């Protein structure tokens, strides 16, 4: 039973980290798309604001996933202590 819980926890952590990576990659690609879509009118200031919007979106989506990862690591730590 503990082995399957450990595997499930590790899988959940992996899925959360993959989702965070995918969201981050999408945000980077969106910034690059905006740069190519508005090449002459996209100023440094506008790029900064677009980056801040993307950062906020990534933070908003990633926060619950990071909490799941932290709880998962705490559970793994608890499983290891119980195994001793």
C-alpha positions as CSV (number, residue, x, y, z in Angstrom):
1,X,0.0,0.0,0.0
2,X,2.7,2.5,0.9
3,X,4.6,1.7,-2.3
4,X,1.6,2.6,-4.4
5,X,1.0,5.8,-2.4
6,X,4.6,6.8,-2.9
7,X,4.3,6.1,-6.6
8,X,1.1,8.1,-6.8
9,X,2.6,11.0,-5.0
10,X,5.7,11.0,-7.2
11,X,3.5,10.9,-10.3
12,X,1.4,13.8,-9.1
13,X,4.5,15.8,-8.4
14,X,5.8,15.0,-11.9
15,X,2.5,16.0,-13.5
16,X,2.4,19.3,-11.6
17,X,6.0,20.1,-12.6
18,X,5.2,19.3,-16.2
19,X,2.2,21.6,-16.2
20,X,4.2,24.4,-14.7
21,X,6.8,23.9,-17.4
22,X,4.2,23.9,-20.1
23,X,2.5,27.1,-18.9
24,X,5.9,28.8,-18.6
25,X,6.9,27.7,-22.1
26,X,3.5,28.9,-23.5
27,X,4.0,32.3,-22.0
28,X,7.5,32.6,-23.5
29,X,6.1,31.6,-26.9
30,X,3.3,34.2,-26.5
31,X,5.8,37.0,-25.9
32,X,7.8,35.9,-29.0
33,X,4.6,35.8,-31.0
34,X,3.8,39.4,-29.9
35,X,7.3,40.5,-30.9
36,X,6.9,39.1,-34.4
37,X,3.3,40.2,-34.8
38,X,4.1,43.8,-33.9
39,X,7.8,44.1,-35.0
40,X,8.0,47.9,-35.5
41,X,5.5,49.1,-32.9
42,X,6.3,46.8,-30.0
43,X,8.4,49.1,-27.8
44,X,10.6,48.0,-24.8
45,X,8.0,49.4,-22.4
46,X,5.2,47.4,-24.1
47,X,7.3,44.3,-24.0
48,X,7.9,44.9,-20.3
49,X,4.1,45.2,-19.7
50,X,3.4,42.1,-21.8
51,X,6.0,40.2,-19.8
52,X,4.4,41.3,-16.5
53,X,1.0,40.1,-17.7
54,X,2.5,36.8,-18.7
55,X,4.4,36.5,-15.3
56,X,1.1,37.2,-13.5
57,X,-0.7,34.5,-15.5
58,X,2.1,32.0,-14.8
59,X,2.1,32.8,-11.1
60,X,-1.6,32.5,-10.8
61,X,-1.7,29.1,-12.6
62,X,1.4,27.8,-10.9
63,X,0.7,28.7,-7.3
64,X,-1.8,25.9,-6.6
65,X,0.5,23.4,-8.5
66,X,3.5,24.5,-6.4
67,X,1.4,23.9,-3.2
68,X,0.6,20.4,-4.4
69,X,4.3,19.8,-5.1
70,X,5.2,21.0,-1.6
71,X,2.5,18.8,0.1
72,X,3.7,15.9,-2.0
73,X,7.3,16.3,-0.9
74,X,6.0,16.5,2.7
75,X,4.0,13.3,2.3
76,X,7.1,11.6,0.8
77,X,9.1,12.7,3.8
78,X,6.5,11.3,6.1
79,X,6.4,8.0,4.2
80,X,10.1,7.7,4.5
81,X,10.0,8.3,8.3
82,X,7.3,5.7,8.8
83,X,9.3,3.2,6.8
84,X,12.2,3.4,9.2
